[in-house]
Amino acid sequence: MELPAVSLKAIILVHWLLTVWGCMNNSFPASYAWGNFSVLAVGIWAIVQRDSLDAIMMFLTGLLLTVLTDIIHLSVYYPLHSYLIDVKRFSMGMAIFSLLLKPGSCYFVYQMYRERGGEYTFNVGRMLPLPRCGPHPLVLFSSCSGLNRAGRDRSTYETIDQQDASPQWPDSSKNAQHPY
């Protein structure tokens, strides 16, 4: 079953609205609003530049970082039950709802990143130089195991080293034809 396509504009609009509602009360410090609204500004950049991989990747990274910062803000600034009035309850509820929607939004933004031509590869075996094949004590997989190969298939690429290069200067043994 294929998931429905979600617009980047819809993701930004929903998170903007939930962030505004989350900031209605002074329960959170200014860092909550600054963090979320600045990531949404990067999302607007990703809308404006539709072909930019940097914009969509920075928006995805910002969303992932705000998941962490939202968890910290909610855990540190959540009021005690006796101080939880209706406005604070609504504000905290919207911040929690925004936090719960962010992993899904990250998935959809990642799909948009892939549609724009982005490719994420993580190659564990290439992080450290490995002089030999076989198990290595510092790496989970060896460089020869085949389990860590990711990316494009490069077996059909032509090498450009062996092509006949045309000479840079004309051959002096041949007589040049006169233009007239």
C-alpha positions in Angstrom: 0.0 0.0 0.0 1.4 3.3 -1.1 1.2 6.3 1.3 -0.5 9.4 0.0 1.6 12.3 -1.2 1.8 15.1 1.3 2.7 18.6 0.3 5.6 20.4 1.9 3.3 23.4 2.3 0.8 21.3 4.3 3.6 20.0 6.6 4.8 23.6 7.3 1.3 25.0 7.8 0.4 22.3 10.3 3.6 22.6 12.3 3.3 26.4 12.2 -0.2 26.3 13.6 0.7 23.8 16.3 3.8 25.8 17.2 1.7 29.0 17.5 -0.8 27.2 19.7 2.1 25.7 21.7 3.5 29.2 22.3 0.1 30.7 23.4 1.1 30.6 27.0 4.3 31.6 28.6 5.0 28.0 29.7 8.0 27.6 27.3 11.0 29.8 27.1 11.8 31.8 23.9 14.1 29.0 22.7 11.1 26.8 21.9 9.6 29.4 19.6 12.9 30.4 18.1 13.9 26.8 17.3 10.6 25.8 15.8 10.0 28.9 13.8 13.5 29.0 12.4 13.2 25.4 11.2 9.8 26.4 9.6 11.6 29.3 7.8 14.1 26.8 6.4 11.1 24.8 5.2 9.8 27.9 3.4 13.2 28.1 1.7 12.7 24.5 0.6 9.3 25.4 -0.9 10.7 28.4 -2.8 13.7 26.5 -4.2 12.1 23.3 -5.4 15.2 21.8 -6.9 17.6 22.5 -3.9 18.8 19.5 -2.1 20.5 21.7 0.5 17.2 23.3 1.5 15.2 20.1 1.9 18.1 18.4 3.7 18.5 21.3 6.1 14.8 21.3 6.8 14.9 17.5 7.5 17.8 18.0 9.8 16.1 20.9 11.6 13.0 18.8 12.1 15.0 16.0 13.6 16.8 18.4 15.9 13.5 20.0 17.0 12.3 16.6 18.0 15.1 16.4 20.5 14.7 20.0 21.7 10.9 19.6 22.0 11.4 16.6 24.2 13.8 18.5 26.4 11.5 21.6 26.6 8.5 19.4 27.4 10.3 17.4 30.1 11.8 20.5 31.8 9.0 23.0 31.5 5.9 20.8 31.9 3.9 22.4 34.8 2.8 20.5 37.9 -0.8 19.2 37.9 -2.0 21.9 40.3 -0.7 24.7 38.1 -2.1 23.3 34.9 -4.9 25.7 33.9 -6.9 25.3 30.7 -4.7 27.6 28.6 -1.5 25.8 29.7 -3.2 22.4 29.1 -4.1 23.4 25.6 -0.7 24.9 24.9 1.1 21.8 26.2 -1.3 19.5 24.3 -0.5 21.3 21.0 3.2 21.1 21.7 2.9 17.4 22.4 0.8 16.9 19.3 3.4 18.7 17.2 6.1 16.5 18.7 4.1 13.4 17.9 3.6 14.5 14.3 7.2 15.3 13.6 8.5 11.8 12.9 5.8 11.3 10.3 6.7 14.7 8.8 10.4 13.7 8.8 9.4 10.6 6.8 7.5 12.6 4.2 10.3 15.3 4.0 12.8 12.4 3.5 10.7 11.1 0.6 10.7 14.6 -0.9 14.4 14.7 -0.5 14.7 11.4 -2.5 12.3 12.7 -5.2 14.6 15.7 -5.6 17.5 13.4 -6.4 19.1 13.1 -2.9 20.7 9.9 -1.8 21.6 9.0 1.7 24.3 6.3 2.0 25.9 5.3 5.2 29.0 3.1 4.8 30.4 1.8 8.0 33.4 0.0 6.5 34.7 3.1 4.8 35.0 5.1 8.0 38.4 3.6 9.0 41.1 2.6 6.6 41.3 -1.2 6.6 44.5 -2.7 5.1 43.1 -6.3 4.8 39.9 -8.2 4.3 38.4 -10.0 7.3 37.1 -8.9 10.6 38.4 -5.7 12.1 38.2 -5.0 15.8 37.0 -1.4 15.5 34.4 -1.8 12.7 31.1 -3.7 12.8 31.5 -5.1 9.3 34.7 -5.6 7.4 35.4 -3.7 4.2 35.2 -7.0 2.1 32.0 -8.4 3.6 29.6 -6.9 1.1 27.2 -6.0 3.8 28.2 -2.4 3.9 28.1 -1.6 0.3 25.6 1.2 -0.4 25.0 3.6 -3.2 25.1 3.3 -6.9 26.2 0.3 -8.9 29.5 1.4 -10.3 30.3 -1.8 -12.2 29.1 -0.5 -15.6 31.1 2.7 -15.5 33.7 3.3 -18.2 37.2 4.3 -17.2 38.4 7.4 -19.0 42.0 6.7 -18.5 42.3 4.3 -21.5 40.6 6.3 -24.2 42.6 7.5 -27.1 43.3 11.1 -26.4 43.4 13.5 -29.4 46.7 15.4 -29.5 46.7 18.8 -28.0 48.8 20.3 -30.9 48.5 19.6 -34.6 51.0 17.1 -36.0 53.9 19.0 -37.5 54.7 16.3 -40.0 51.5 17.0 -41.9 51.5 20.1 -44.1 48.8 22.6 -43.2 46.5 23.5 -46.1 46.4 27.1 -47.1 43.1 28.8 -46.6 43.2 30.3 -50.2 
